[in-house]
Amino acid sequence: MNMLEEKLETLTLEQLTLARVLGDYIRIRNIAESTANLYLRTFGYCFPDWLDCSIASITKTSIMSRFKILSITTPAQTTRTFRVLSALFVFATKFYEDDQGHPLYTARNPVEILSATRAWHKAERRTRRILPEEMPAVWKAICVHTLPHERDLTLFLMFTGLRYSEGATLTWANVSWKDKALINVPIKQGRLHSMPLPDFIVGMLRRRYNRGDKFTDDRWTVKQPTDFVFASSTGRPCRKTSTFYRQIETATGVKFSFHDLRRGMVSTGLALKIPEIELKMLIGHSYKQNMTARYGVLTFDELRPAIEKIAQELLRQARAVPAIERAAQ
């Protein structure tokens, strides 16, 4: 829908609350559901007393005061939250108009005071991943101490490098048995991502698909295309829980998150001297600054050697491939 068509209601500045701007920002910008839920939870925690106030009442002084208070416990999260808040003020200046067609909110963005005073916290680059020497214990724990859908999703993320939300919401319509590939998987920034799959993951997906069903001629028989690949017992997407992490950490002594699996996959590829452009294409990274990559288009068959090479190295690191394959069945 055209953005101008959304401007059906004329508001006063007093009615232009932070909650209203946040809701419109999420809707107009078509923010992904998971990101939208994160924004709503974060703003509810950080700005509960601001949500029903006009954005015109939010001053530079209140911005600085709240930023300092929240930074005491969660500096990195505070920086991310206030950057979103800044985006809301920019959105408000462009989107809302009075009944004369003039901008409704014309004040300067009060969050700019954080830049003027150099108050932003520098986000440290995260580098944690599962090291090769940790892989046998971690993999065994994943196969033994987790539910089948949790186990399979974790192994899937480890081999494909996809983000948790992308794997958890994967449907059978995104799986091409003919091409042994993922197709049109929604990822960040509203893009669709396709990539070849290594044989180990194709085998695991077939086992999941065939569990109690019949697979014939690349067609769905019982499972529907809209069914989630890694559905829980309720049929909903697998949910990320702290219990899962604690089980693995207790069994192995290794701390990790699902995004560590993404870093691990990419790191394995770099160690194998796989070209960076191929790795970016495999994991769906944007390459706006690389004109060669923007013009380069590689087929599934051209990318398959790279993903298969990474898969074989991960299996080698696990050291007990036959036992692991049996555990994953």
Phi, psi and omega in degrees: 000138178298140183300324181293330180292340180282343185276069184266338186243128177272125182251158168266165180297327179292330180278349183276076183278164178298321179297320179295314181296318179298315179298317179292322178299314180297317184287311184290320181278359179054049180293138180303148185302316181296320178291320179298317179297323177296315178300315182296317179294316183294315180293326177295329179277317186276327186229048183299327182274353179262339190303321182264010179261151174297141180296339178293340181273353180273113187257169177299322180296316179292327177297311181298317182296313181292323179299316180295319181294312182290332182291341182298321184255324184224074184298317181293314179296323179297316178299314180298319182294318182286337174290323174294318178301318178299319179297327178294321178294320177297316178300317182297321181292332184267329192266319188268138179227155175275185184289353176262000181084010179268152179305134181281319180250117186239358182289162176289150179297114183292340180289344179299341179299332179291327175285320181297327181260005180054045184271346182301142176272136177283124181280123177285136180292128180281136185233000185290139174206169176280120182282155181307321181288343178270345188300314182303313182292319181294316182295318178300318180295321178298318183285334187260322191256013181233162175289156184307315182290328176292316180299311184294320178296319181296315178295322178300314179294324180297323185270335183259336182077010178288159175286158183304311183299327180289321179285319184294329182261010178298136176246166180294339175294339179274357182254121175256108179292324181298315182269355186050056188208164169265142181228136173053049177276122178295127179233195184300153176063025176071015180273160175251135187238137175230146182200152174287158179246143176289158184302323181300318181285323176301317178298318180295319179293322178296321178296320178294317183293320185277354184295095180086001181234175180245131180252119184219127170052042176059031181234152176278134179251306179253308178292146180261154179303331182274356178292144178284137181296317183250049182289147174281185180296340179272354183088357179270166179300150177300132182260141178280124182230155177291334179300320180301310181299318182296322179298315181291316181296320180295321183284332188240337187078008182254124175273137176200161175235169180296327180289338174298329179294323177295314177297323180295319179296314180294318180298322177296318178297318178296320179296333179272006179066028176286132182305141183301323180299319179294320178296318179297320179293325182291318185263001176079026176287145175285144177227054181297328184276354183249100184294326179298316180293325181294327180272338181284133178229112180254140180281171176302316182294329179284332179269343186299318179304324181292312183291327179289324178295319177297317181298317181294327178290320177297319177295322179295319179297328180287339169074340185229063187303309182301318181295322181292318179298322178293322181294330183277357181278000000 
